[in-house]
């Protein structure tokens, strides 16, 4: 089976995440999408990810919107992309694994390669993110830009800011995620 690992903080998971995963399945680009929430963020200091919601809360929220051919998978270590891919490839050698990421990571991909040049052994699917225009010159040989996919505007960072401002987030997260955030007083 061809499985795309969708790694991220998912803090909180939003409808943009769901749209990307659903699109990969509906367009038959992959057979399954496995959401892998960060357990220990490797770039916590660099990208201000020190205060993530509890891991179990992020897992619970993802579980509220996954659909057929999607699941939550766990890698309970520092969540470097390469280490995560290797872990799943070794654990499930019968499958082929790829990674899903937004265009915001294209400009940083050389940093990833500096630490793990064998990332080029895995395939990456790149989806368009608002504020991060696609630059073809940044694509590597192991990457596919998902053309004809609508640009993802939702951002977990923006959602948290809206929650702090008291702005309604119903159009950005599923109803279940919205209720979970309120019930557990997350991000306020």
C-alpha positions as CSV (number, residue, x, y, z in Angstrom):
1,X,0.0,0.0,0.0
2,X,1.1,3.6,-0.7
3,X,0.8,5.5,2.6
4,X,1.3,9.2,3.0
5,X,2.5,10.3,6.5
6,X,1.0,13.6,7.4
7,X,3.2,14.8,10.3
8,X,2.6,18.0,12.2
9,X,1.9,19.5,15.5
10,X,-1.9,19.6,14.7
11,X,-2.2,22.2,17.5
12,X,-5.1,22.3,16.8
13,X,-6.0,20.2,13.7
14,X,-8.0,22.2,11.3
15,X,-10.2,21.8,8.2
16,X,-7.2,22.5,6.0
17,X,-5.5,19.4,7.3
18,X,-8.7,17.4,6.6
19,X,-9.0,18.8,3.1
20,X,-5.4,17.8,2.2
21,X,-5.9,14.3,3.5
22,X,-9.3,13.8,1.9
23,X,-7.9,15.1,-1.4
24,X,-5.0,12.7,-1.4
25,X,-7.4,9.8,-1.0
26,X,-10.2,11.1,-3.4
27,X,-7.7,11.7,-6.2
28,X,-6.1,8.3,-5.6
29,X,-2.7,9.8,-5.1
30,X,-2.2,7.5,-2.1
31,X,-4.1,4.6,-0.6
32,X,-4.1,5.9,3.0
33,X,-3.1,8.9,5.0
34,X,-1.6,8.4,8.4
35,X,-1.7,11.5,10.7
36,X,1.3,11.5,13.0
37,X,1.1,14.2,15.6
38,X,4.4,15.5,16.9
39,X,5.3,13.9,20.2
40,X,8.4,15.9,20.9
41,X,8.9,18.8,18.5
42,X,12.4,18.9,17.1
43,X,12.2,22.6,16.3
44,X,10.4,23.8,19.4
45,X,12.7,26.7,20.1
46,X,13.1,27.8,16.5
47,X,9.4,27.8,15.6
48,X,7.9,28.8,19.0
49,X,6.4,25.3,19.5
50,X,7.3,25.0,23.2
51,X,3.7,25.1,24.5
52,X,1.8,22.5,22.5
53,X,-1.5,21.3,23.8
54,X,-1.1,17.9,25.4
55,X,-0.3,15.0,23.0
56,X,-3.5,13.1,24.0
57,X,-5.6,16.1,23.3
58,X,-4.2,16.6,19.8
59,X,-4.7,12.9,19.1
60,X,-8.3,13.1,20.3
61,X,-9.0,16.1,18.1
62,X,-7.5,14.5,15.0
63,X,-9.7,11.5,15.7
64,X,-12.8,13.7,15.4
65,X,-12.3,14.3,11.7
66,X,-10.5,11.5,10.1
67,X,-12.4,9.5,7.5
68,X,-12.0,6.3,5.5
69,X,-8.5,5.4,4.5
70,X,-7.1,7.7,7.2
71,X,-5.8,6.9,10.7
72,X,-3.7,8.2,13.5
73,X,-0.3,6.6,13.9
74,X,2.2,7.2,16.7
75,X,5.9,7.9,16.8
76,X,6.7,8.7,20.4
77,X,10.1,10.2,20.0
78,X,11.6,13.5,18.8
79,X,9.6,13.9,15.5
80,X,12.3,14.4,12.9
81,X,10.8,13.7,9.4
82,X,13.5,11.2,8.5
83,X,13.4,9.3,11.8
84,X,9.6,9.1,11.5
85,X,9.7,7.8,8.0
86,X,12.4,5.2,8.8
87,X,10.4,4.0,11.9
88,X,7.3,3.3,9.8
89,X,9.2,1.8,6.9
90,X,10.9,-0.7,9.3
91,X,7.7,-1.4,11.2
92,X,5.6,-1.9,8.0
93,X,8.1,-3.0,5.3
94,X,5.2,-4.2,3.1
95,X,4.1,-0.6,2.6
96,X,5.7,2.4,0.7
97,X,5.8,5.6,2.7
98,X,5.8,9.2,1.6
99,X,5.4,12.5,3.4
100,X,2.9,15.4,3.1
101,X,3.9,19.0,3.7
102,X,2.9,22.5,2.8
103,X,4.8,24.9,0.6
104,X,6.0,26.7,3.8
105,X,8.6,23.9,4.2
106,X,10.1,24.1,0.7
107,X,12.4,26.9,1.6
108,X,13.5,25.0,4.7
109,X,14.0,21.6,3.1
110,X,17.7,22.0,2.6
111,X,18.0,22.3,6.4
112,X,16.2,19.0,6.7
113,X,18.6,17.5,4.1
114,X,21.6,18.7,5.9
115,X,20.7,16.6,8.9
116,X,19.3,13.7,6.9
117,X,20.4,13.5,3.2
118,X,18.6,10.2,2.8
119,X,15.3,12.1,2.9
120,X,15.8,12.0,-0.9
121,X,15.0,8.3,-0.7
122,X,11.4,9.1,0.2
123,X,8.7,10.9,-1.8
124,X,7.1,14.2,-0.7
125,X,3.8,15.6,-1.6
126,X,3.6,19.4,-1.4
127,X,0.3,21.2,-1.0
128,X,-0.2,25.0,-1.5
129,X,-0.3,27.1,1.6
130,X,-1.5,30.7,1.7
131,X,1.4,33.1,2.1
132,X,3.9,30.6,0.8
133,X,3.9,30.8,-3.0
134,X,5.0,27.7,-4.9
135,X,8.5,28.1,-6.3
136,X,9.3,25.3,-8.7
137,X,13.1,25.9,-8.4
138,X,12.8,24.6,-4.7
139,X,11.3,21.3,-5.7
140,X,13.7,18.3,-5.3
141,X,13.6,15.2,-7.5
142,X,11.6,13.3,-4.9
143,X,8.8,15.9,-4.7
144,X,5.4,16.3,-6.3
145,X,3.6,19.6,-6.1
146,X,-0.1,18.9,-5.8
147,X,-1.4,21.0,-8.7
148,X,-5.1,21.8,-9.0
149,X,-5.4,21.7,-5.2
150,X,-7.0,24.7,-3.5
151,X,-4.6,26.8,-1.4
152,X,-4.9,26.0,2.3
153,X,-5.6,29.2,4.3
154,X,-6.2,27.7,7.7
155,X,-3.4,27.9,10.2
156,X,-3.2,26.5,13.7
157,X,-1.3,29.6,14.8
158,X,-4.1,31.9,13.4
159,X,-6.7,29.7,15.1
160,X,-5.0,30.1,18.5
161,X,-4.8,33.9,18.0
162,X,-8.5,34.0,17.1
163,X,-9.4,32.0,20.2
164,X,-7.4,34.5,22.3
165,X,-9.3,37.3,20.7
166,X,-12.7,35.6,21.2
167,X,-13.2,35.3,17.4
168,X,-15.4,32.4,16.2
169,X,-13.4,29.6,14.6
170,X,-16.3,27.4,13.4
171,X,-15.3,27.8,9.8
172,X,-11.7,26.7,10.5
173,X,-12.2,23.5,12.6
174,X,-14.7,20.7,12.7
175,X,-17.6,21.0,15.1
176,X,-16.1,18.2,17.3
177,X,-12.7,19.9,17.5
178,X,-14.4,23.3,18.3
179,X,-16.4,21.6,21.1
180,X,-13.3,19.8,22.4
181,X,-11.3,23.0,22.5
182,X,-14.0,24.8,24.5
183,X,-14.7,21.9,26.9
184,X,-11.0,21.5,27.7
185,X,-10.2,25.2,27.7
186,X,-7.4,24.8,25.3
187,X,-5.5,27.8,23.8
188,X,-6.9,30.4,26.2
